[in-house]
Amino acid sequence: LVESLFLAGELMVLCATSSLAQGVNFPAHLVVIKSTYVYKQGVGYEQLSEQSVMQMVGRAGRPQFDDRGVALILTSNDMKHRWETCVNGSDPIESFMMEHLIEHLNSEIVLHTITDVSM
């Protein structure tokens, strides 16, 4: 119900936990990350992973729904540089796809995305 209302534009604001924000395909114009710290039972507060933050930020401005998006990350002063570097794409990206290429190809065959391997 909430997803339908949000996608139809009837629900203008959606607040979510970091887990929900990563796991659903909700396009949004504005994403606000209230804190980059998360509480873990028995550990205390720790920083969200870069992957988690990028998943949440990636909800803003989906091309099929919006021509641009805005993400606001609220964090402590000592972590500001880390998150600026992360979202500006300054860190190198390494792919591990080749390590799992067979699994990916098999998945595409099962999904019928790949139906013919002849050229």
N, CA, C and O atoms as CSV, one atom per row, in Angstrom:
chain,resi,resn,atom,element,x,y,z
A,1,LEU,N,N,0.824,-1.195,0.000
A,1,LEU,CA,C,0.000,0.000,0.000
A,1,LEU,C,C,0.867,1.257,0.000
A,1,LEU,O,O,0.635,2.168,-0.795
A,2,VAL,N,N,1.857,1.313,0.877
A,2,VAL,CA,C,2.730,2.483,0.957
A,2,VAL,C,C,3.478,2.676,-0.361
A,2,VAL,O,O,3.589,3.797,-0.857
A,3,GLU,N,N,3.990,1.584,-0.925
A,3,GLU,CA,C,4.716,1.683,-2.192
A,3,GLU,C,C,3.818,2.240,-3.287
A,3,GLU,O,O,4.237,3.116,-4.043
A,4,SER,N,N,2.598,1.748,-3.380
A,4,SER,CA,C,1.659,2.225,-4.403
A,4,SER,C,C,1.362,3.706,-4.244
A,4,SER,O,O,1.376,4.454,-5.221
A,5,LEU,N,N,1.092,4.134,-3.012
A,5,LEU,CA,C,0.802,5.547,-2.757
A,5,LEU,C,C,2.005,6.432,-3.085
A,5,LEU,O,O,1.843,7.510,-3.657
A,6,PHE,N,N,3.201,5.985,-2.729
A,6,PHE,CA,C,4.405,6.765,-2.988
A,6,PHE,C,C,4.657,6.881,-4.484
A,6,PHE,O,O,4.931,7.974,-4.981
A,7,LEU,N,N,4.568,5.772,-5.206
A,7,LEU,CA,C,4.820,5.778,-6.643
A,7,LEU,C,C,3.763,6.570,-7.402
A,7,LEU,O,O,4.052,7.135,-8.457
A,8,ALA,N,N,2.526,6.618,-6.869
A,8,ALA,CA,C,1.450,7.378,-7.508
A,8,ALA,C,C,1.527,8.864,-7.187
A,8,ALA,O,O,0.773,9.657,-7.751
A,9,GLY,N,N,2.424,9.250,-6.291
A,9,GLY,CA,C,2.552,10.654,-5.926
A,9,GLY,C,C,1.566,11.110,-4.871
A,9,GLY,O,O,1.479,12.301,-4.575
A,10,GLU,N,N,0.819,10.169,-4.298
A,10,GLU,CA,C,-0.150,10.496,-3.255
A,10,GLU,C,C,0.519,10.674,-1.902
A,10,GLU,O,O,0.015,11.401,-1.045
A,11,LEU,N,N,1.647,10.014,-1.711
A,11,LEU,CA,C,2.431,10.094,-0.484
A,11,LEU,C,C,3.715,10.825,-0.843
A,11,LEU,O,O,4.540,10.300,-1.592
A,12,MET,N,N,3.891,12.030,-0.318
A,12,MET,CA,C,4.994,12.881,-0.748
A,12,MET,C,C,6.291,12.650,0.029
A,12,MET,O,O,7.371,12.931,-0.490
A,13,VAL,N,N,6.205,12.148,1.253
A,13,VAL,CA,C,7.392,11.935,2.080
A,13,VAL,C,C,7.381,10.508,2.597
A,13,VAL,O,O,6.355,10.004,3.053
A,14,LEU,N,N,8.525,9.872,2.520
A,14,LEU,CA,C,8.662,8.518,3.030
A,14,LEU,C,C,9.909,8.469,3.906
A,14,LEU,O,O,11.008,8.763,3.437
A,15,CYS,N,N,9.750,8.107,5.148
A,15,CYS,CA,C,10.884,7.945,6.069
A,15,CYS,C,C,11.151,6.456,6.206
A,15,CYS,O,O,10.228,5.655,6.350
A,16,ALA,N,N,12.438,6.095,6.159
A,16,ALA,CA,C,12.779,4.680,6.183
A,16,ALA,C,C,14.044,4.446,6.991
A,16,ALA,O,O,14.875,5.340,7.151
A,17,THR,N,N,14.172,3.240,7.489
A,17,THR,CA,C,15.423,2.831,8.131
A,17,THR,C,C,16.472,2.630,7.047
A,17,THR,O,O,16.134,2.567,5.865
A,18,SER,N,N,17.722,2.531,7.426
A,18,SER,CA,C,18.777,2.308,6.439
A,18,SER,C,C,18.570,0.980,5.714
A,18,SER,O,O,18.876,0.874,4.526
A,19,SER,N,N,18.059,-0.027,6.409
A,19,SER,CA,C,17.802,-1.326,5.765
A,19,SER,C,C,16.743,-1.212,4.689
A,19,SER,O,O,16.922,-1.727,3.585
A,20,LEU,N,N,15.641,-0.543,4.994
A,20,LEU,CA,C,14.572,-0.372,4.010
A,20,LEU,C,C,15.047,0.494,2.854
A,20,LEU,O,O,14.725,0.219,1.697
A,21,ALA,N,N,15.801,1.526,3.155
A,21,ALA,CA,C,16.278,2.429,2.113
A,21,ALA,C,C,17.172,1.717,1.110
A,21,ALA,O,O,17.238,2.125,-0.050
A,22,GLN,N,N,17.855,0.668,1.525
A,22,GLN,CA,C,18.729,-0.071,0.622
A,22,GLN,C,C,17.985,-1.144,-0.160
A,22,GLN,O,O,18.382,-1.502,-1.269
A,23,GLY,N,N,16.914,-1.650,0.419
A,23,GLY,CA,C,16.299,-2.840,-0.136
A,23,GLY,C,C,15.126,-2.655,-1.074
A,23,GLY,O,O,14.665,-3.630,-1.666
A,24,VAL,N,N,14.632,-1.455,-1.230
A,24,VAL,CA,C,13.473,-1.256,-2.091
A,24,VAL,C,C,13.820,-0.354,-3.257
A,24,VAL,O,O,14.792,0.401,-3.207
A,25,ASN,N,N,13.030,-0.437,-4.293
A,25,ASN,CA,C,13.283,0.359,-5.490
A,25,ASN,C,C,12.348,1.568,-5.519
A,25,ASN,O,O,11.511,1.690,-6.413
A,26,PHE,N,N,12.491,2.444,-4.555
A,26,PHE,CA,C,11.699,3.665,-4.513
A,26,PHE,C,C,12.498,4.803,-5.128
A,26,PHE,O,O,13.516,5.208,-4.568
A,27,PRO,N,N,12.064,5.322,-6.254
A,27,PRO,CA,C,12.750,6.492,-6.800
A,27,PRO,C,C,12.337,7.720,-5.999
A,27,PRO,O,O,11.195,7.814,-5.550
A,28,ALA,N,N,13.251,8.649,-5.820
A,28,ALA,CA,C,12.941,9.866,-5.078
A,28,ALA,C,C,13.712,11.025,-5.680
A,28,ALA,O,O,14.782,10.831,-6.259
A,29,HIS,N,N,13.179,12.223,-5.549
A,29,HIS,CA,C,13.909,13.401,-6.002
A,29,HIS,C,C,14.943,13.804,-4.954
A,29,HIS,O,O,16.060,14.193,-5.297
A,30,LEU,N,N,14.573,13.712,-3.688
A,30,LEU,CA,C,15.444,14.123,-2.590
A,30,LEU,C,C,15.625,12.970,-1.611
A,30,LEU,O,O,14.651,12.376,-1.150
A,31,VAL,N,N,16.876,12.661,-1.298
A,31,VAL,CA,C,17.202,11.662,-0.292
A,31,VAL,C,C,17.988,12.368,0.804
A,31,VAL,O,O,18.984,13.035,0.525
A,32,VAL,N,N,17.544,12.224,2.052
A,32,VAL,CA,C,18.245,12.806,3.187
A,32,VAL,C,C,18.748,11.667,4.070
A,32,VAL,O,O,17.963,10.850,4.549
A,33,ILE,N,N,20.053,11.621,4.279
A,33,ILE,CA,C,20.641,10.655,5.204
A,33,ILE,C,C,20.928,11.434,6.474
A,33,ILE,O,O,21.863,12.232,6.539
A,34,LYS,N,N,20.102,11.184,7.484
A,34,LYS,CA,C,20.144,11.962,8.726
A,34,LYS,C,C,21.447,11.774,9.492
A,34,LYS,O,O,21.876,12.680,10.207
A,35,SER,N,N,22.065,10.643,9.359
A,35,SER,CA,C,23.322,10.377,10.044
A,35,SER,C,C,24.054,9.255,9.321
A,35,SER,O,O,23.424,8.352,8.769
A,36,THR,N,N,25.366,9.310,9.324
A,36,THR,CA,C,26.152,8.241,8.727
A,36,THR,C,C,26.548,7.203,9.763
A,36,THR,O,O,27.290,6.268,9.464
A,37,TYR,N,N,26.057,7.367,10.964
A,37,TYR,CA,C,26.305,6.402,12.034
A,37,TYR,C,C,25.081,5.517,12.227
A,37,TYR,O,O,23.947,5.979,12.098
A,38,VAL,N,N,25.310,4.261,12.531
A,38,VAL,CA,C,24.232,3.314,12.784
A,38,VAL,C,C,24.569,2.553,14.064
A,38,VAL,O,O,25.736,2.275,14.341
A,39,TYR,N,N,23.550,2.223,14.831
A,39,TYR,CA,C,23.763,1.487,16.084
A,39,TYR,C,C,23.726,-0.007,15.809
A,39,TYR,O,O,22.795,-0.510,15.180
A,40,LYS,N,N,24.730,-0.703,16.279
A,40,LYS,CA,C,24.770,-2.163,16.156
A,40,LYS,C,C,24.795,-2.760,17.550
A,40,LYS,O,O,25.631,-2.406,18.381
A,41,GLN,N,N,23.868,-3.668,17.788
A,41,GLN,CA,C,23.739,-4.326,19.083
A,41,GLN,C,C,25.068,-4.922,19.536
A,41,GLN,O,O,25.704,-5.663,18.787
A,42,GLY,N,N,25.480,-4.608,20.733
A,42,GLY,CA,C,26.702,-5.149,21.294
A,42,GLY,C,C,27.980,-4.462,20.838
A,42,GLY,O,O,29.054,-4.726,21.379
A,43,VAL,N,N,27.873,-3.582,19.845
A,43,VAL,CA,C,29.044,-2.896,19.311
A,43,VAL,C,C,28.988,-1.402,19.608
A,43,VAL,O,O,30.002,-0.779,19.925
A,44,GLY,N,N,27.798,-0.844,19.501
A,44,GLY,CA,C,27.627,0.600,19.652
A,44,GLY,C,C,27.470,1.252,18.294
A,44,GLY,O,O,27.086,0.598,17.325
A,45,TYR,N,N,27.762,2.527,18.221
A,45,TYR,CA,C,27.618,3.260,16.962
A,45,TYR,C,C,28.848,3.073,16.085
A,45,TYR,O,O,29.985,3.120,16.555
A,46,GLU,N,N,28.588,2.859,14.790
A,46,GLU,CA,C,29.672,2.783,13.818
A,46,GLU,C,C,29.207,3.401,12.511
A,46,GLU,O,O,28.009,3.571,12.285
A,47,GLN,N,N,30.162,3.734,11.653
A,47,GLN,CA,C,29.844,4.358,10.372
A,47,GLN,C,C,29.133,3.372,9.448
A,47,GLN,O,O,29.444,2.181,9.431
A,48,LEU,N,N,28.187,3.883,8.690
A,48,LEU,CA,C,27.599,3.092,7.615
A,48,LEU,C,C,28.697,2.786,6.600
A,48,LEU,O,O,29.665,3.538,6.488
A,49,SER,N,N,28.555,1.706,5.875
A,49,SER,CA,C,29.531,1.403,4.829
A,49,SER,C,C,29.299,2.339,3.646
A,49,SER,O,O,28.204,2.870,3.464
A,50,GLU,N,N,30.335,2.531,2.854
A,50,GLU,CA,C,30.204,3.364,1.657
A,50,GLU,C,C,29.167,2.772,0.717
A,50,GLU,O,O,28.416,3.509,0.078
A,51,GLN,N,N,29.121,1.457,0.628
A,51,GLN,CA,C,28.143,0.800,-0.237
A,51,GLN,C,C,26.721,1.120,0.221
A,51,GLN,O,O,25.852,1.385,-0.609
A,52,SER,N,N,26.479,1.100,1.520
A,52,SER,CA,C,25.147,1.411,2.047
A,52,SER,C,C,24.733,2.833,1.716
A,52,SER,O,O,23.608,3.080,1.281
A,53,VAL,N,N,25.652,3.766,1.926
A,53,VAL,CA,C,25.348,5.171,1.637
A,53,VAL,C,C,25.105,5.367,0.149
A,53,VAL,O,O,24.173,6.074,-0.234
A,54,MET,N,N,25.923,4.757,-0.692
A,54,MET,CA,C,25.737,4.910,-2.139
A,54,MET,C,C,24.430,4.286,-2.610
A,54,MET,O,O,23.809,4.798,-3.541
A,55,GLN,N,N,24.000,3.191,-1.988
A,55,GLN,CA,C,22.705,2.599,-2.314
A,55,GLN,C,C,21.576,3.578,-2.006
A,55,GLN,O,O,20.650,3.743,-2.799
A,56,MET,N,N,21.665,4.227,-0.842
A,56,MET,CA,C,20.621,5.175,-0.447
A,56,MET,C,C,20.652,6.423,-1.331
A,56,MET,O,O,19.606,6.897,-1.773
A,57,VAL,N,N,21.839,6.952,-1.587
A,57,VAL,CA,C,21.981,8.131,-2.431
A,57,VAL,C,C,21.488,7.833,-3.850
A,57,VAL,O,O,20.941,8.707,-4.524
A,58,GLY,N,N,21.687,6.601,-4.288
A,58,GLY,CA,C,21.279,6.193,-5.629
A,58,GLY,C,C,19.781,6.222,-5.869
A,58,GLY,O,O,19.343,6.106,-7.014
A,59,ARG,N,N,18.994,6.372,-4.835
A,59,ARG,CA,C,17.533,6.480,-4.994
A,59,ARG,C,C,17.137,7.839,-5.556
A,59,ARG,O,O,16.041,7.991,-6.096
A,60,ALA,N,N,18.020,8.827,-5.432
A,60,ALA,CA,C,17.697,10.196,-5.860
A,60,ALA,C,C,17.897,10.362,-7.356
A,60,ALA,O,O,18.959,10.049,-7.895
A,61,GLY,N,N,16.867,10.857,-8.015
A,61,GLY,CA,C,16.981,11.214,-9.422
A,61,GLY,C,C,17.116,10.063,-10.377
A,61,GLY,O,O,17.971,10.097,-11.262
A,62,ARG,N,N,16.302,9.046,-10.228
A,62,ARG,CA,C,16.333,7.939,-11.181
A,62,ARG,C,C,15.933,8.452,-12.570
A,62,ARG,O,O,14.914,9.131,-12.702
A,63,PRO,N,N,16.721,8.137,-13.606
A,63,PRO,CA,C,16.490,8.703,-14.943
A,63,PRO,C,C,15.078,8.483,-15.493
A,63,PRO,O,O,14.545,9.357,-16.177
A,64,GLN,N,N,14.478,7.356,-15.209
A,64,GLN,CA,C,13.147,7.096,-15.758
A,64,GLN,C,C,12.042,7.866,-15.037
A,64,GLN,O,O,10.904,7.900,-15.505
A,65,PHE,N,N,12.377,8.494,-13.886
A,65,PHE,CA,C,11.375,9.209,-13.107
A,65,PHE,C,C,11.663,10.699,-12.958
A,65,PHE,O,O,10.741,11.481,-12.728
A,66,ASP,N,N,12.919,11.105,-13.083
A,66,ASP,CA,C,13.305,12.474,-12.762
A,66,ASP,C,C,14.514,12.865,-13.605
A,66,ASP,O,O,15.316,12.008,-13.976
A,67,ASP,N,N,14.648,14.159,-13.910
A,67,ASP,CA,C,15.808,14.583,-14.695
A,67,ASP,C,C,17.021,14.899,-13.829
A,67,ASP,O,O,18.124,15.069,-14.350
A,68,ARG,N,N,16.834,14.981,-12.526
A,68,ARG,CA,C,17.947,15.156,-11.596
A,68,ARG,C,C,17.504,14.743,-10.205
A,68,ARG,O,O,16.312,14.581,-9.942
A,69,GLY,N,N,18.466,14.577,-9.325
A,69,GLY,CA,C,18.160,14.208,-7.951
A,69,GLY,C,C,19.094,14.914,-6.991
A,69,GLY,O,O,20.163,15.388,-7.375
A,70,VAL,N,N,18.679,14.978,-5.744
A,70,VAL,CA,C,19.459,15.648,-4.715
A,70,VAL,C,C,19.625,14.693,-3.538
A,70,VAL,O,O,18.665,14.059,-3.099
A,71,ALA,N,N,20.849,14.600,-3.036
A,71,ALA,CA,C,21.115,13.794,-1.845
A,71,ALA,C,C,21.801,14.683,-0.820
A,71,ALA,O,O,22.755,15.395,-1.135
A,72,LEU,N,N,21.310,14.633,0.392
A,72,LEU,CA,C,21.872,15.395,1.501
A,72,LEU,C,C,22.357,14.411,2.549
A,72,LEU,O,O,21.574,13.629,3.087
A,73,ILE,N,N,23.654,14.451,2.838
A,73,ILE,CA,C,24.243,13.550,3.821
A,73,ILE,C,C,24.659,14.373,5.031
A,73,ILE,O,O,25.507,15.259,4.925
A,74,LEU,N,N,24.066,14.082,6.168
A,74,LEU,CA,C,24.417,14.763,7.412
A,74,LEU,C,C,25.379,13.867,8.176
A,74,LEU,O,O,25.058,12.721,8.492
A,75,THR,N,N,26.554,14.393,8.466
A,75,THR,CA,C,27.578,13.611,9.148
A,75,THR,C,C,28.399,14.519,10.056
A,75,THR,O,O,28.189,15.732,10.082
A,76,SER,N,N,29.318,13.942,10.788
A,76,SER,CA,C,30.179,14.735,11.676
A,76,SER,C,C,31.277,15.408,10.855
A,76,SER,O,O,31.606,14.953,9.759
A,77,ASN,N,N,31.841,16.488,11.383
A,77,ASN,CA,C,32.904,17.229,10.694
A,77,ASN,C,C,34.089,16.351,10.351
A,77,ASN,O,O,34.667,16.487,9.273
A,78,ASP,N,N,34.459,15.452,11.249
A,78,ASP,CA,C,35.633,14.621,10.996
A,78,ASP,C,C,35.402,13.587,9.894
A,78,ASP,O,O,36.363,13.013,9.381
A,79,MET,N,N,34.142,13.342,9.522
A,79,MET,CA,C,33.837,12.376,8.461
A,79,MET,C,C,33.451,13.051,7.149
A,79,MET,O,O,33.185,12.372,6.157
A,80,LYS,N,N,33.419,14.371,7.137
A,80,LYS,CA,C,32.977,15.117,5.956
A,80,LYS,C,C,33.797,14.753,4.714
A,80,LYS,O,O,33.225,14.495,3.655
A,81,HIS,N,N,35.117,14.731,4.830
A,81,HIS,CA,C,35.974,14.440,3.678
A,81,HIS,C,C,35.707,13.034,3.127
A,81,HIS,O,O,35.682,12.835,1.912
A,82,ARG,N,N,35.509,12.070,4.018
A,82,ARG,CA,C,35.254,10.687,3.575
A,82,ARG,C,C,34.025,10.619,2.668
A,82,ARG,O,O,34.059,9.987,1.612
A,83,TRP,N,N,32.942,11.272,3.088
A,83,TRP,CA,C,31.708,11.174,2.314
A,83,TRP,C,C,31.744,12.038,1.065
A,83,TRP,O,O,31.120,11.686,0.064
A,84,GLU,N,N,32.456,13.160,1.092
A,84,GLU,CA,C,32.633,13.956,-0.127
A,84,GLU,C,C,33.399,13.151,-1.168
A,84,GLU,O,O,33.028,13.131,-2.341
A,85,THR,N,N,34.464,12.489,-0.738
A,85,THR,CA,C,35.269,11.659,-1.631
A,85,THR,C,C,34.431,10.512,-2.195
A,85,THR,O,O,34.521,10.188,-3.379
A,86,CYS,N,N,33.636,9.918,-1.351
A,86,CYS,CA,C,32.800,8.777,-1.757
A,86,CYS,C,C,31.800,9.179,-2.841
A,86,CYS,O,O,31.727,8.524,-3.880
A,87,VAL,N,N,31.039,10.233,-2.619
A,87,VAL,CA,C,29.979,10.592,-3.572
A,87,VAL,C,C,30.500,11.326,-4.798
A,87,VAL,O,O,29.813,11.374,-5.818
A,88,ASN,N,N,31.696,11.897,-4.725
A,88,ASN,CA,C,32.267,12.585,-5.885
A,88,ASN,C,C,32.977,11.634,-6.835
A,88,ASN,O,O,33.447,12.049,-7.895
A,89,GLY,N,N,33.058,10.373,-6.467
A,89,GLY,CA,C,33.678,9.380,-7.336
A,89,GLY,C,C,35.195,9.465,-7.374
A,89,GLY,O,O,35.808,9.078,-8.369
A,90,SER,N,N,35.807,9.960,-6.314
A,90,SER,CA,C,37.265,10.103,-6.275
A,90,SER,C,C,37.972,8.786,-5.959
A,90,SER,O,O,39.157,8.631,-6.253
A,91,ASP,N,N,37.261,7.853,-5.371
A,91,ASP,CA,C,37.872,6.566,-5.039
A,91,ASP,C,C,37.855,5.648,-6.254
A,91,ASP,O,O,36.880,5.633,-7.006
A,92,PRO,N,N,38.930,4.877,-6.454
A,92,PRO,CA,C,38.935,3.932,-7.578
A,92,PRO,C,C,37.896,2.827,-7.352
A,92,PRO,O,O,37.631,2.426,-6.219
A,93,ILE,N,N,37.323,2.351,-8.443
A,93,ILE,CA,C,36.330,1.278,-8.377
A,93,ILE,C,C,36.949,0.036,-8.994
A,93,ILE,O,O,37.500,0.084,-10.095
A,94,GLU,N,N,36.856,-1.070,-8.281
A,94,GLU,CA,C,37.396,-2.320,-8.776
A,94,GLU,C,C,36.255,-3.317,-8.942
A,94,GLU,O,O,35.419,-3.473,-8.052
A,95,SER,N,N,36.230,-3.977,-10.071
A,95,SER,CA,C,35.200,-4.964,-10.343
A,95,SER,C,C,35.689,-6.358,-9.962
A,95,SER,O,O,36.845,-6.714,-10.193
A,96,PHE,N,N,34.792,-7.133,-9.378
A,96,PHE,CA,C,35.089,-8.522,-9.051
A,96,PHE,C,C,34.209,-9.456,-9.881
A,96,PHE,O,O,34.049,-10.631,-9.550
A,97,MET,N,N,33.642,-8.921,-10.961
A,97,MET,CA,C,32.719,-9.702,-11.777
A,97,MET,C,C,33.374,-10.938,-12.387
A,97,MET,O,O,32.751,-11.996,-12.472
A,98,MET,N,N,34.629,-10.805,-12.810
A,98,MET,CA,C,35.300,-11.934,-13.450
A,98,MET,C,C,35.402,-13.142,-12.522
A,98,MET,O,O,35.410,-14.281,-12.988
A,99,GLU,N,N,35.479,-12.904,-11.219
A,99,GLU,CA,C,35.557,-14.008,-10.266
A,99,GLU,C,C,34.263,-14.815,-10.225
A,99,GLU,O,O,34.264,-15.977,-9.819
A,100,HIS,N,N,33.158,-14.197,-10.647
A,100,HIS,CA,C,31.846,-14.849,-10.589
A,100,HIS,C,C,31.158,-14.845,-11.957
A,100,HIS,O,O,29.933,-14.939,-12.035
A,101,LEU,N,N,31.934,-14.738,-13.021
A,101,LEU,CA,C,31.366,-14.621,-14.361
A,101,LEU,C,C,30.485,-15.809,-14.730
A,101,LEU,O,O,29.429,-15.627,-15.335
A,102,ILE,N,N,30.897,-17.008,-14.379
A,102,ILE,CA,C,30.111,-18.196,-14.722
A,102,ILE,C,C,28.730,-18.130,-14.077
A,102,ILE,O,O,27.730,-18.436,-14.727
A,103,GLU,N,N,28.663,-17.732,-12.797
A,103,GLU,CA,C,27.371,-17.617,-12.112
A,103,GLU,C,C,26.493,-16.564,-12.774
A,103,GLU,O,O,25.287,-16.760,-12.927
A,104,HIS,N,N,27.103,-15.441,-13.169
A,104,HIS,CA,C,26.330,-14.374,-13.832
A,104,HIS,C,C,25.782,-14.855,-15.171
A,104,HIS,O,O,24.612,-14.631,-15.483
A,105,LEU,N,N,26.621,-15.511,-15.956
A,105,LEU,CA,C,26.174,-16.011,-17.255
A,105,LEU,C,C,25.068,-17.054,-17.102
A,105,LEU,O,O,24.081,-17.025,-17.838
A,106,ASN,N,N,25.228,-17.969,-16.157
A,106,ASN,CA,C,24.192,-18.967,-15.922
A,106,ASN,C,C,22.869,-18.317,-15.517
A,106,ASN,O,O,21.803,-18.757,-15.946
A,107,SER,N,N,22.937,-17.287,-14.703
A,107,SER,CA,C,21.720,-16.568,-14.290
A,107,SER,C,C,21.031,-15.951,-15.492
A,107,SER,O,O,19.810,-16.033,-15.622
A,108,GLU,N,N,21.808,-15.331,-16.375
A,108,GLU,CA,C,21.227,-14.691,-17.558
A,108,GLU,C,C,20.609,-15.725,-18.491
A,108,GLU,O,O,19.587,-15.455,-19.121
A,109,ILE,N,N,21.211,-16.896,-18.586
A,109,ILE,CA,C,20.653,-17.971,-19.414
A,109,ILE,C,C,19.337,-18.459,-18.830
A,109,ILE,O,O,18.365,-18.644,-19.563
A,110,VAL,N,N,19.296,-18.669,-17.516
A,110,VAL,CA,C,18.071,-19.121,-16.849
A,110,VAL,C,C,16.960,-18.085,-16.998
A,110,VAL,O,O,15.794,-18.450,-17.148
A,111,LEU,N,N,17.306,-16.803,-16.958
A,111,LEU,CA,C,16.311,-15.728,-17.099
A,111,LEU,C,C,15.929,-15.473,-18.559
A,111,LEU,O,O,15.074,-14.634,-18.844
A,112,HIS,N,N,16.566,-16.200,-19.478
A,112,HIS,CA,C,16.337,-16.073,-20.917
A,112,HIS,C,C,16.755,-14.717,-21.457
A,112,HIS,O,O,16.255,-14.283,-22.495
A,113,THR,N,N,17.670,-14.038,-20.764
A,113,THR,CA,C,18.254,-12.815,-21.291
A,113,THR,C,C,19.223,-13.193,-22.405
A,113,THR,O,O,19.336,-12.494,-23.412
A,114,ILE,N,N,19.910,-14.295,-22.212
A,114,ILE,CA,C,20.794,-14.855,-23.226
A,114,ILE,C,C,20.125,-16.116,-23.745
A,114,ILE,O,O,19.853,-17.048,-22.987
A,115,THR,N,N,19.866,-16.135,-25.033
A,115,THR,CA,C,19.209,-17.317,-25.616
A,115,THR,C,C,20.039,-17.963,-26.710
A,115,THR,O,O,19.775,-19.101,-27.100
A,116,ASP,N,N,21.039,-17.250,-27.210
A,116,ASP,CA,C,21.833,-17.780,-28.309
A,116,ASP,C,C,23.263,-17.250,-28.167
A,116,ASP,O,O,23.468,-16.042,-28.048
A,117,VAL,N,N,24.228,-18.134,-28.180
A,117,VAL,CA,C,25.615,-17.694,-28.047
A,117,VAL,C,C,26.364,-17.667,-29.364
A,117,VAL,O,O,27.549,-17.335,-29.393
A,118,SER,N,N,25.693,-18.011,-30.455
A,118,SER,CA,C,26.363,-17.975,-31.766
A,118,SER,C,C,26.456,-16.520,-32.237
A,118,SER,O,O,25.650,-15.667,-31.866
A,119,MET,N,N,27.463,-16.276,-33.063
A,119,MET,CA,C,27.654,-14.902,-33.563
A,119,MET,C,C,27.359,-14.832,-35.023
A,119,MET,O,O,27.463,-13.762,-35.623
